[in-house]
Amino acid sequence: MATQRLNEMIANYGDVIPRRDFEGLEKKFAEFSENTETMKKDLSTLQAEHNALLEVHNQVLKQRDEFYTECETLRRSSTPR
């Protein structure tokens, strides 16, 4: 009877995780979740900074083009005497 009960217990609870392992895994999961949240915040900050830099870069390119056209205009209009 005891052997039968032991086999039944092994069959029913053979794939159960011990509490200390479960608590350790829960702790690791909480740490990973926290790290993931901080990384998501960092990523969104970096994306915002990247977009701002792209915008500034495009403005600088427009200014460069305007200055170049102005320079060419002045170069043509200032002929040597």
ABEGO torsion letter per residue (X at the ends): XAAAAAAAAAAAAAABBBAAAAAAAAAAAAAAAAAAAAAAAAAAAAAAAAAAAAAAAAAAAAAAAAAAAAAAAAAAABBBX
